[in-house]
Amino acid sequence: MKYVLVNKYDEIVTSTELGSNIGVSGARTYFIGVKQIDEEEFDKLWKVMSKDEWNTNFKNNLQDRQMEKMKYEWWKSEETYLDIDAPITKSDAS
């Protein structure tokens, strides 16, 4: 099974192929050994998950980020008089 080391920005730093019976905790132990860092510091910087889990989380987070942007439709609150070529519709000027 493929396991990935993910930074705080949800980017894959590195990956490894380990046996399916190892599990995430075994992969975490492997990555701690590779980085040669204590567990507390490791947990502050990275997280370990299966590649399938990362794919699922990434797709869900990407959809959430895109939906967040769609909640505010800035063009609806823009004043049309800011465009030189647009007719003056919201201005009191004659």
Secondary structure, 3 states (H helix, E strand, C coil): CEEEEECCCCCEEEEEECCCCCHHHHHHHHHHHHHCCCHHHHHHHCEEEEHHHHHHHHHHHHHHHHHHHHHCCHHHHCCHHHCCCCCCCCCCCC
